[in-house]
Amino acid sequence: MEAMPLRSRLLELAVVFLRLGAIGFGGPAAHIALMEGELVRKRRWLTPEAFLDLVGAVNLIPGPNSTEVAIHIGRLRAGFPGLVVAGVAFILPAFCTVLAIAWAYQRVGRLPETAALLHGIKPVVLVIIVHALVGLARTAVKNIRWAVAGAAAFAANLIWPLDEVFILLAIGAGAGLVAWRTSRDNRSVSLAAVPPLALAIAPLAQAGGAAAPIALSSLFLVFLKVGSLLFGSGYVLLAFLRADLVERLGWLTNAQLLDALAVGQVTPGPLFTTATFIGYTLAGLSGAVVATVAIFLPAFVFVAISGPIVSIVRRFPIAAAVLDGVNVGSLALMAAVTVTLARDALSDPMAFTIAAATAILLFRFRTDPTLLIAAGGLVGWVVEIGLPGSTLW
């Protein structure tokens, strides 16, 4: 039983997830890797098996996966108050950063320069993801059958590619079928004893509202729908937002939408804070707050509803096998994302050098990823722009 008082646990959650949100460059795979290093390896809040179960579970519900992992961990650590604190703390740094960029964008008409900083950070993030994958794979890939299943999921996503949710459902269903056949042959488990494993629940709302002038209620409903229905990558987010905000409502131009998505990608934290930028563009500070709350609200609801199911699933062999399959599939998808990121991150000798140095420091000396990200950004900035006061500046 947790000995710390609730207030202390909530403060600890706030501090940890504020920091993870502030350094979380690189998208969901990188965020999950940072959480695994901080909360599984360093703080030991969860076992690798429990962490993998959360990663698998959030891949089966709509919303921002890494944010939902943070919300799950908050719930396990401090109940419903922890669920709220961990999620808000993880989102808040990105919200503030994107809000500041949106404010500047409205006044100067372009995005701040970030290329030099990101040039040094991307190779670091890549190695952090690989480090997490190695550790989690030792837990998830229990035998050659799981290794083959993971390789098939990796190929299905990277080569063809197939939809992520379809891959996870297919590998989970296959694992469940094998477990059912085995249990039936051994007469050890009744299929009727397995509880439903339906983690995806009905959408919270459908978007409504007319075109400009833009009411905050209409803005809320548009982003609530996106948060309730969205599976998949940032490109899927782009498609959803373009259909509603550009084509149906005419609130944004294509150029504005692409700028908004770019800001979400180059800032730390969840990509869903793209909503912050769009909300500010459309309706100022109130719009930024409303859009951000609306797009993230379903994630809190989905986790609150599905959270207890995750802890129950392990009691039933067939359901546990399904979750094991989803876990392996989730790692395979992370690996496919890593390959894609590598094509962009390892673009020149400097990037290779940063990646190699990061690998040595992380795998051999277990250096804190926060320091590695800061150092990578500094190296990229100095090499491409120079130090303040120097002739290169």
C-alpha positions as CSV (number, residue, x, y, z in Angstrom):
1,M,0.0,0.0,0.0
2,E,1.3,3.5,-0.8
3,A,2.7,5.1,2.3
4,M,2.9,8.6,1.0
5,P,0.0,11.0,1.8
6,L,-2.2,11.8,-1.1
7,R,-1.0,15.4,-1.3
8,S,2.6,14.3,-1.6
9,R,1.7,11.8,-4.3
10,L,-0.1,14.5,-6.3
11,L,2.8,17.0,-5.9
12,E,5.2,14.3,-7.1
13,L,3.0,13.5,-10.1
14,A,2.8,17.1,-11.0
15,V,6.5,17.6,-10.8
16,V,7.4,14.5,-12.8
17,F,4.8,15.0,-15.6
18,L,5.5,18.7,-15.9
19,R,9.2,17.8,-16.6
20,L,8.3,15.0,-19.0
21,G,5.9,17.3,-20.8
22,A,8.6,20.0,-21.1
23,I,11.2,17.7,-22.6
24,G,8.9,15.5,-24.6
25,F,10.1,16.1,-28.1
26,G,9.6,13.5,-30.8
27,G,6.0,12.4,-30.6
28,P,4.2,9.6,-28.7
29,A,6.9,7.0,-29.2
30,A,9.4,9.3,-27.6
31,H,7.0,10.3,-24.8
32,I,6.4,6.6,-23.9
33,A,10.1,6.0,-24.0
34,L,10.8,8.8,-21.6
35,M,8.0,7.6,-19.3
36,E,9.4,4.1,-19.3
37,G,12.9,5.3,-18.4
38,E,11.6,7.6,-15.7
39,L,8.8,5.7,-14.1
40,V,9.7,2.0,-14.7
41,R,13.5,1.9,-14.7
42,K,14.3,4.9,-12.4
43,R,11.3,5.3,-10.0
44,R,9.9,1.8,-10.2
45,W,6.3,3.0,-10.0
46,L,5.3,0.2,-12.4
47,T,6.7,-3.1,-13.4
48,P,7.6,-3.5,-17.1
49,E,4.6,-5.8,-17.5
50,A,2.2,-3.3,-16.0
51,F,3.6,-0.5,-18.2
52,L,3.2,-2.6,-21.3
53,D,-0.4,-3.3,-20.5
54,L,-1.1,0.4,-20.3
55,V,0.6,1.0,-23.6
56,G,-1.4,-1.7,-25.2
57,A,-4.7,-0.5,-23.7
58,V,-4.3,3.1,-24.9
59,N,-3.7,1.9,-28.5
60,L,-7.3,0.5,-28.4
61,I,-9.0,3.7,-27.5
62,P,-9.2,7.1,-29.3
63,G,-7.1,10.0,-28.3
64,P,-3.4,10.9,-27.7
65,N,-1.7,7.7,-26.7
66,S,1.2,9.0,-24.6
67,T,-1.1,11.5,-22.8
68,E,-3.5,8.6,-22.0
69,V,-0.5,6.6,-20.6
70,A,0.3,9.5,-18.3
71,I,-3.4,9.7,-17.2
72,H,-3.4,6.0,-16.5
73,I,-0.3,6.2,-14.4
74,G,-1.8,9.1,-12.4
75,R,-4.9,7.1,-11.7
76,L,-2.8,4.1,-10.5
77,R,-0.7,6.4,-8.3
78,A,-3.3,8.6,-6.7
79,G,-6.8,7.6,-7.9
80,F,-9.0,10.1,-9.7
81,P,-7.2,13.2,-8.4
82,G,-4.0,11.7,-9.7
83,L,-5.6,11.0,-13.1
84,V,-6.4,14.7,-13.5
85,V,-3.1,16.0,-12.1
86,A,-0.9,13.7,-14.2
87,G,-2.8,14.5,-17.4
88,V,-2.9,18.2,-16.9
89,A,0.7,18.4,-15.9
90,F,1.8,16.5,-19.0
91,I,-0.2,18.8,-21.3
92,L,0.5,22.1,-19.6
93,P,4.1,22.7,-20.8
94,A,3.1,22.1,-24.4
95,F,0.0,24.3,-24.0
96,C,2.0,27.2,-22.7
97,T,4.7,26.8,-25.4
98,V,2.3,26.6,-28.3
99,L,0.3,29.5,-26.9
100,A,3.4,31.7,-26.8
101,I,4.2,30.7,-30.4
102,A,0.6,31.4,-31.5
103,W,0.8,34.8,-29.9
104,A,4.1,35.5,-31.8
105,Y,2.7,34.1,-35.0
106,Q,-0.2,36.5,-35.0
107,R,2.1,39.4,-34.7
108,V,5.0,38.5,-37.1
109,G,3.2,36.2,-39.5
110,R,5.7,33.3,-39.4
111,L,7.0,30.6,-37.1
112,P,10.0,31.1,-34.9
113,E,13.2,29.5,-36.0
114,T,13.5,26.0,-34.5
115,A,15.4,24.0,-37.1
116,A,18.8,24.2,-35.4
117,L,17.5,23.2,-32.0
118,L,15.6,20.2,-33.5
119,H,18.6,19.1,-35.6
120,G,20.4,18.3,-32.4
121,I,17.4,16.9,-30.5
122,K,16.1,14.5,-33.1
123,P,19.1,12.0,-32.9
124,V,18.9,12.0,-29.1
125,V,15.1,11.2,-29.2
126,L,15.8,8.4,-31.7
127,V,18.2,6.7,-29.3
128,I,15.9,7.2,-26.3
129,I,13.2,5.4,-28.2
130,V,15.5,2.5,-29.2
131,H,16.6,2.2,-25.5
132,A,13.0,1.9,-24.3
133,L,12.2,-0.6,-27.1
134,V,15.0,-2.8,-26.1
135,G,13.9,-2.9,-22.5
136,L,10.2,-3.4,-23.2
137,A,10.8,-6.0,-25.8
138,R,12.6,-8.2,-23.2
139,T,9.3,-8.3,-21.3
140,A,6.8,-8.5,-24.2
141,V,8.5,-10.9,-26.6
142,K,8.3,-14.1,-24.5
143,N,9.1,-16.7,-27.1
144,I,9.7,-17.1,-30.8
145,R,5.9,-17.0,-31.6
146,W,5.7,-13.5,-30.2
147,A,8.9,-12.5,-32.1
148,V,7.3,-13.7,-35.4
149,A,4.0,-11.9,-34.6
150,G,5.9,-8.7,-33.8
151,A,7.9,-8.9,-37.0
152,A,4.7,-9.4,-39.0
153,A,3.1,-6.3,-37.4
154,F,6.3,-4.3,-38.0
155,A,6.3,-5.2,-41.7
156,A,2.6,-4.7,-42.1
157,N,2.9,-1.1,-40.8
158,L,6.2,-0.2,-42.4
159,I,6.0,-1.9,-45.8
160,W,2.4,-1.8,-47.0
161,P,1.3,0.0,-44.7
162,L,-1.8,-1.2,-42.9
163,D,-3.9,0.8,-40.5
164,E,-2.5,0.8,-36.9
165,V,-5.7,-0.1,-35.2
166,F,-6.4,-2.9,-37.6
167,I,-2.9,-4.4,-37.0
168,L,-3.4,-4.3,-33.2
169,L,-6.9,-5.8,-33.4
170,A,-5.6,-8.6,-35.7
171,I,-2.7,-9.6,-33.6
172,G,-4.7,-9.4,-30.4
173,A,-7.5,-11.5,-31.9
174,G,-5.0,-14.1,-33.2
175,A,-3.4,-14.3,-29.8
176,G,-6.8,-14.7,-28.1
177,L,-7.8,-17.4,-30.6
178,V,-4.6,-19.4,-29.9
179,A,-5.2,-19.1,-26.2
180,W,-8.8,-20.2,-26.6
181,R,-7.9,-23.3,-28.6
182,T,-5.2,-24.2,-26.0
183,S,-7.6,-23.7,-23.1
184,R,-10.3,-25.7,-24.8
185,D,-7.9,-28.5,-25.5
186,N,-6.7,-28.5,-21.9
187,R,-10.3,-28.0,-20.6
188,S,-8.9,-25.3,-18.2
189,V,-10.8,-22.2,-19.1
190,S,-14.3,-21.5,-20.2
191,L,-14.6,-18.9,-22.9
192,A,-17.8,-17.8,-21.2
193,A,-15.7,-16.7,-18.2
194,V,-13.8,-14.1,-20.2
195,P,-15.2,-10.5,-19.7
196,P,-15.7,-8.3,-22.7
197,L,-12.5,-6.6,-23.9
198,A,-14.2,-3.7,-25.5
199,L,-12.1,-0.7,-24.5
200,A,-13.3,1.6,-27.3
201,I,-16.5,3.2,-26.2
202,A,-19.1,5.3,-28.1
203,P,-18.1,8.8,-29.2
204,L,-18.9,11.6,-26.8
205,A,-20.3,14.0,-29.3
206,Q,-20.7,15.0,-32.9
207,A,-19.5,18.4,-34.0
208,G,-22.0,21.1,-34.8
209,G,-22.3,24.8,-35.2
210,A,-22.3,27.1,-38.2
211,A,-19.5,29.0,-39.8
212,A,-18.1,32.3,-38.7
213,P,-18.6,34.3,-36.5
214,I,-17.0,31.5,-34.4
215,A,-18.8,30.7,-31.2
216,L,-16.8,29.1,-28.5
217,S,-19.5,26.4,-28.2
218,S,-19.0,25.5,-31.8
219,L,-15.2,25.5,-31.4
220,F,-15.6,23.2,-28.4
221,L,-17.8,20.7,-30.3
222,V,-15.4,20.5,-33.3
223,F,-12.4,19.6,-31.1
224,L,-14.5,17.4,-28.8
225,K,-15.4,15.3,-31.9
226,V,-11.8,15.0,-33.0
227,G,-10.6,14.0,-29.5
228,S,-13.4,11.4,-29.3
229,L,-12.8,9.7,-32.7
230,L,-9.2,10.1,-33.6
231,F,-7.0,7.0,-33.9
232,G,-3.6,7.0,-35.5
233,S,-0.9,9.4,-36.4
234,G,-0.6,13.2,-36.8
235,Y,-1.4,12.8,-40.4
236,V,-4.8,11.4,-39.4
237,L,-5.2,14.5,-37.2
238,L,-4.5,16.7,-40.2
239,A,-7.2,14.9,-42.2
240,F,-9.8,15.3,-39.5
241,L,-9.0,19.0,-38.9
242,R,-8.9,19.8,-42.6
243,A,-12.3,18.2,-43.3
244,D,-13.9,20.2,-40.5
245,L,-12.0,23.5,-40.3
246,V,-11.0,24.1,-43.9
247,E,-13.5,22.3,-46.1
248,R,-16.8,22.2,-44.0
249,L,-16.6,25.3,-41.9
250,G,-14.1,27.5,-43.8
251,W,-12.5,28.8,-40.5
252,L,-8.9,28.2,-41.7
253,T,-6.9,28.1,-44.8
254,N,-4.7,25.1,-45.8
255,A,-1.6,27.2,-45.0
256,Q,-2.8,28.1,-41.5
257,L,-3.7,24.4,-40.8
258,L,-0.2,23.2,-41.9
259,D,1.4,25.9,-39.8
260,A,-0.6,24.8,-36.8
261,L,0.4,21.1,-37.3
262,A,4.0,22.2,-37.7
263,V,3.9,24.0,-34.4
264,G,2.5,20.9,-32.7
265,Q,5.3,18.7,-34.2
266,V,8.3,21.0,-33.3
267,T,7.2,21.7,-29.7
268,P,7.5,19.2,-26.8
269,G,4.5,17.4,-25.5
270,P,1.4,16.0,-27.2
271,L,0.7,16.8,-30.9
272,F,-2.9,17.5,-29.9
273,T,-1.8,20.9,-28.7
274,T,-2.1,21.8,-32.3
275,A,-5.6,22.6,-31.1
276,T,-4.2,25.4,-28.8
277,F,-2.6,27.1,-31.8
278,I,-5.8,26.8,-33.9
279,G,-8.0,28.0,-31.0
280,Y,-5.9,31.1,-30.5
281,T,-5.8,31.8,-34.2
282,L,-9.6,31.7,-34.4
283,A,-10.7,33.2,-31.0
284,G,-7.8,34.4,-29.0
285,L,-6.9,33.2,-25.5
286,S,-10.4,31.9,-24.8
287,G,-10.4,29.9,-28.0
288,A,-7.0,28.4,-27.2
289,V,-8.3,27.2,-23.8
290,V,-11.6,25.9,-25.1
291,A,-10.1,24.0,-28.0
292,T,-7.4,22.5,-25.8
293,V,-9.8,21.4,-23.1
294,A,-12.2,20.0,-25.8
295,I,-9.6,17.9,-27.7
296,F,-8.1,16.4,-24.5
297,L,-11.3,15.9,-22.5
298,P,-12.3,12.5,-24.1
299,A,-8.9,11.1,-23.2
300,F,-9.6,11.6,-19.5
301,V,-13.0,10.1,-19.9
302,F,-11.8,7.1,-21.9
303,V,-9.1,6.3,-19.3
304,A,-11.4,6.8,-16.4
305,I,-13.8,4.3,-17.9
306,S,-11.3,1.8,-19.3
307,G,-8.8,1.9,-16.5
308,P,-10.4,-0.6,-14.2
309,I,-10.8,-3.1,-17.1
310,V,-7.0,-3.2,-17.7
311,S,-6.3,-4.4,-14.2
312,I,-9.1,-7.1,-14.5
313,V,-8.0,-8.5,-17.8
314,R,-4.9,-10.3,-16.5
315,R,-7.1,-12.5,-14.4
316,F,-8.5,-14.3,-17.5
317,P,-6.0,-16.3,-19.6
318,I,-7.7,-15.6,-23.0
319,A,-8.1,-11.9,-22.3
320,A,-4.6,-11.7,-21.0
321,A,-3.4,-13.3,-24.3
322,V,-5.2,-10.7,-26.3
323,L,-3.5,-8.0,-24.3
324,D,-0.1,-9.7,-24.7
325,G,-0.7,-9.7,-28.5
326,V,-1.7,-6.0,-28.5
327,N,1.4,-5.2,-26.4
328,V,3.7,-6.9,-28.9
329,G,1.9,-5.1,-31.8
330,S,2.3,-1.8,-30.0
331,L,6.0,-2.3,-29.7
332,A,6.2,-3.3,-33.4
333,L,4.4,0.0,-34.3
334,M,6.9,1.9,-32.2
335,A,9.7,0.2,-34.0
336,A,8.2,1.1,-37.4
337,V,7.9,4.8,-36.2
338,T,11.5,4.6,-35.1
339,V,12.6,3.6,-38.6
340,T,10.7,6.5,-40.1
341,L,12.2,8.9,-37.6
342,A,15.7,7.6,-38.3
343,R,15.4,8.6,-42.0
344,D,14.8,12.2,-40.9
345,A,17.0,12.3,-37.8
346,L,20.2,10.8,-39.1
347,S,20.6,13.2,-42.0
348,D,24.3,14.2,-41.7
349,P,27.5,13.4,-39.9
350,M,26.7,15.7,-37.0
351,A,23.4,13.8,-36.4
352,F,25.2,10.4,-36.5
353,T,27.8,11.7,-34.0
354,I,25.1,12.9,-31.6
355,A,23.3,9.6,-31.9
356,A,26.4,7.6,-31.2
357,A,27.4,9.7,-28.2
358,T,23.8,9.5,-26.9
359,A,23.8,5.7,-27.3
360,I,27.0,5.4,-25.3
361,L,25.9,7.7,-22.5
362,L,22.4,6.1,-22.2
363,F,23.1,2.4,-22.7
364,R,26.5,2.3,-20.9
365,F,26.3,5.1,-18.3
366,R,22.5,5.5,-17.9
367,T,22.7,9.3,-18.3
368,D,19.4,11.1,-17.5
369,P,17.5,11.6,-20.8
370,T,16.7,15.2,-19.8
371,L,20.3,16.1,-19.9
372,L,20.9,14.3,-23.2
373,I,18.0,16.2,-24.9
374,A,19.3,19.5,-23.6
375,A,22.8,18.7,-24.7
376,G,21.6,17.6,-28.2
377,G,19.6,20.8,-28.6
378,L,22.6,22.9,-27.5
379,V,25.0,21.2,-29.9
380,G,22.6,21.6,-32.8
381,W,22.1,25.3,-32.0
382,V,25.9,26.0,-31.6
383,V,26.9,24.2,-34.7
384,E,24.3,25.8,-37.0
385,I,23.9,29.3,-35.4
386,G,26.8,29.8,-33.0
387,L,27.2,31.0,-29.5
388,P,25.9,34.5,-28.4
389,G,28.5,37.1,-29.1
390,S,30.5,34.9,-31.5
391,T,31.1,35.8,-35.1
392,L,28.7,33.0,-36.1
393,W,25.8,34.5,-34.2
